[in-house]
């Protein structure tokens, strides 16, 4: 990593969640120095997420286009970060999606006309695999899981070892223009990049963007019986973490200001196991997490320069597809900052794309 000087870096990144961590690595790969301001992960959505890389996460079986580009870039990025951080992060995983009704088979057949989607989604199969709840049909999806807590922890250590971590909050109002670009608490940077997840939606200059924020809770479970070694989804998802632990989630809610996990969500999630597994006894709950997903109504990420001065950029709006969308966004933004290459106009929420939709 290019070490920052005592007071001058190429980029000051605000937030060390998924987006900020990916961007720090991407900028370093381009030879740019960074400082990252982050007080701690706390209620970060990345800490509550499963890290699932599901190319068609919605019940409509839609995927971001061009899927091949998003998917191939994500896989190569996560495999490269495993080597860089010397930490196991990326695990290919098969996902079984149980149909909620018989009409779902028709949706799958229509979407599989696209070659990229047929590459990752099987043809519909009647019934459900052994051990899973009874369903009118299912498909198998080539998916993967990224160990987000391990990635964030390893990246934090990587930043701290290089003197690039500032363990404090940074608000855009605390940043001042300077001859170099921006100035904050003795640091001069060419640009400021906001990667704060849902927190960014509270900034006055960003509130009017087409955010889609949702509060989610998830459980980590420990099971005595042998549960499936593949992920299972039917609204809620059950995702293997290791031989005995599973992630179950997530809920969707609008109580964005509530930082504490609740008993109602826990009860709802445990009841959802009946939709996924056949005749399974109650597991042990070993952890419950809550976070706010920073999604976008455009279903596209926010990866652009914020209008005005000083030079501020936004990398956000990844929603529930962060492990899939984040790597390409971080690489594209890092190349823009290093070489001046253009950013996709459809990633700019201040443009005309979403206004005319």
N, C-alpha and C positions, 0 to 999 in steps of 0.2 A: 504494500500500500504506500502511496505517496504521502509522506508525513506532512501534516500542516506545520507552517512556521508558528512562532509564538503568537502571532496575531493576524495572519493573512492566509486565506484558503480560497480555492476556486468556488466552492459551494457550501453554504450553511443549510443543512437539512433539518427541518423541524419535525420531529417524530421518528421513533425507531421501531415502528410496527413493521408489518409486511412490506408496505410500499417504501418506507424510508430505508429499511435494511437492504432491499433489493437495489435501490438507487445508489446507496453508498458503495456497494460492490461493483455496480456497473460503471460508476464514475471513476473508481480506482482502476478498473481495467482499462479505461481510456487515458490513464496517467494524470487524472485530476485529483487535487487534494480536497478533502472534505472535513467539516466539523458537523457533529450531530448533536442537537439539543433535545434531550428527552429525560424527564425526571424518573421514569420507571414505567413498566408495562401496565400495572394496575388493572383497569377495566378494559384493556385493549381488546377489540373484537378478534384479533389474531390469536389471543390466548384462549378464547372460548371456542374457536372454530375447529373443525375436524381436520382442516388442511386437505380436504378432498379435491382432486383435480378431475371433476366430472365435466366432460365437454358439453353435455346437454342436461343441465341441472333442472330445467323447468319441466312441468307436466306436458308442455307442448313439444318437447323434444327438439327445441331450437338450439342452435349452437352459434357462437360468434364466427363471422366470416372475415377472411378465409380461415376456416378451422385448421387446415393443415399447417398454416404458418404459425398460428397461435400455439398449437399443440407441440409441434416439433421444436419451436423455440423454447417453450416452457420445459420440456423434457431435457434438452441439452443444457439449459441454464441450471436446473436443479442438480443434475448430475455433476456439472462443473463446480457448483457450490459445495457439494459433498467433498470433492477433492480439495478445494481451497480451504475449507474449514476443518477438514479431517474429522467429519462428523456424519454418521448415517442420517440422511434426511429424506431420501426419495424411495418410495416403495410402490412398484406397480401393483395394481389391485383390481380384481374383477368385481363389478357391481351388478347385482341382480335387482332389477326394478320390477316389483310386483304390480300388475295392473290393478287400478281401482275399479274399473269397469271394462266390459268387453269392447267398448268403442275405442279404447286406447290402442288396440292392435292396428286399427285403421290409421291413427295418427302416426304410428311408427312406420307403417308401410309407405305413407306419403313422404315422410321426412327422409327415409332411406333412399329415395330417388337421387339424393345428392351424394356423389361418390365419397366425399369426405366423411359424411355421417355414416354411410354404410361401412366405412373402414373401422369404426369404433362401436357400432351398435348392431347386435345380431338381429336376425329376422324374428318376428314374434313367435313365441312358443306357448301352446295351450297349457293351462294348469300352472303349478309352481314346483320348484325342486323339493326333494325330500327334506324334512325338517323345518320348512318354512310354512307360513300361514297359507291357508287355501286362498287361491286367487284365480280369476278367469284366464290369466295368462301372464307371461313375463318376457323380458328381454335381458340379455347380458350385455353389459357396457364395459369396454376397456377403459379403466380408470386408473387412478393412482392416489397415493396419500403422501403428503409432505408433513414431516414432523415440525410444525411451526414453533412450538415452545423451544425445541432444541435449536432451530435455526435462529430465533431471536436471541437466545442465551449465548450461543456461540458467536454471533455477530457482535453482541455487546462486548464480549471479552476481546474480540478482534479489534474493535474500535478503541476500547480503553487501553489496550496494550500499546497502541500507536498514538495515544494522546489526542484522539479525535472525538472523544465523548465528553459532552457537557451535561452533567446530570442535573438539569434544571429546566423549567418551562421557558418557552420563548413565545411571546405574543407578537403578531405583526406590528402592533402599535408601539412596541419597544424597539423596533428596528428603525434606524435612521439612514438617510442617503449619505454616501461618502464619495470621495473622489474615486475610490476603487470600485464602488458599487453599492454595498450596504455595510452598516456597522451595527454591531450588537455586543455589548458587554466586553469591549476590548478586542473583538474579532472583526476583521474586515473580510468581506467575501464579495466575489463578483456577482453572485446571485443568491437569493433565498428561495428554497423549495419547500412548500408546505405539504407535508405527508402525515397529517395528524388524524386521519380517519374522520369519524363523526364530529370531532371537536372543531374541525375546520368549518362545518356548516353553521357554527355560531358566530363566526367572524362577520362583522357588518357588511363588508364588501363581497361576501360569498353567500349570504343567506338566500339570495334570489335565484341561485343556480337550481337546476332541476334535480335536486337531491331526492333519493328514495331511502329514507332511514328506517331501520327496523331493529327492535331490541330482541335479542335471542338468548335463550338459556339452553344449556346442554349438560348432560351428565356423563361422568366416567364411571363405568360399571366393572365389577369383577364377578365372574360367573364360575360356578363349580362344574356344571355340565359342559360338554364340548359343544360350543356354538359354531355356526358356520365360519369357515376361514375366508369367506368373501363378504364384501359389504352388501347390505340389503336395504332397499329404499321403497317406501310406499307413502310418500308425504314425509314422515320422519325417516331418519336413516340410522342404521346400526353399522358401525364401522370398526373392524378389528384394529386395535392399536398394537397389541402383542399377543402372546399365547393365551392370556387370561383376561386382559383388559379390553374394554370396548368403549367407544364414544357413541352416545345416543343423543340425537337432536335433529333439528333445533326448533325451538318455538319461534313464533313471529308475533311481535306486539308493538304497540306505539307508546308505551310508558318509558320514553327515552331518558327521563331524568332519574329513574330509579336504578341505583347502582348495585342493589342487593339481590341475590337469587331468592326465589320465592317457593313456598310449599305447593302452590297451585301448579306451577310449571313442572315441578318434580313429579307430582301426581299424574299430570297429563302425559308426561314423557314415559313414565313407567307403564301407564295404561296402553300406550302406543305399541308396546312390545307385542301385544296380542295381534296387531295388524302385520307383524313381521315374522314372528316365530311361532311354531306349533307346540302347544303344551309345555311352555317353559316356566319353571319355577322362578320366583322373584330373585333377582340378583342382589348383590351388595352394592350400594352407592358409595363410591370412594371420593367423589368430588363433584361439585356443581359450579358451573361457570356462567357468567353473564357478560354480554358485550353488545354494542350497537354497530350494526353493519352499515357502512357508508356506501350505499348503492346510488345508482343514477337512473332517472326515469327514461333516459335515452337508451339504456342498456349498453352504453359505451362508456369507457373510462374518461375521466377528466385528466388530460395530460397536455398542458398548454401554459403559455405565459399569461399572467394576470394583467389586464389592461392598466396602464399608468406606470408611474415610477415610485420607488426604486425598482430594480429588476427582480420581480417575484414570479415564481412558477408554482403551479398546482399539479400534484400527482395524487389522485384520489378517485373515489367513485367506483372502486373495483367490485363492491358488493360481495356476493357469495362465490365469485369466480376468481378470487385474488391470486390463487396459486397458478391459474391458467393465464390470466390477463397481465398480472404484474410483471413477469419477466420481460415480455416484449415492450411494455410501456417504459420500464426502467432503462432498457437498452436504447430505445429510440430517443428518450430524453437525454441520456448521457451523450449520445452521438451528436445531438443537436447542440448541447452545451460545449462539447469538445471541438466540433468541426463545422457547426452552423448548418447542418442538414435540416430540412424542413420537418415540422411536426404535422401529422395528419390533421387536416382541418376538421374532420368529424369528431376528433377528441377535444375540440375547443367548445365549451358550453356557451361562450360568448358569441359564437358564430351564428350563422343563420340556419344550421342544420336542425337544431331542436326547436328553434322559435317557429319554424314553418311547418313542423310536424303536426 
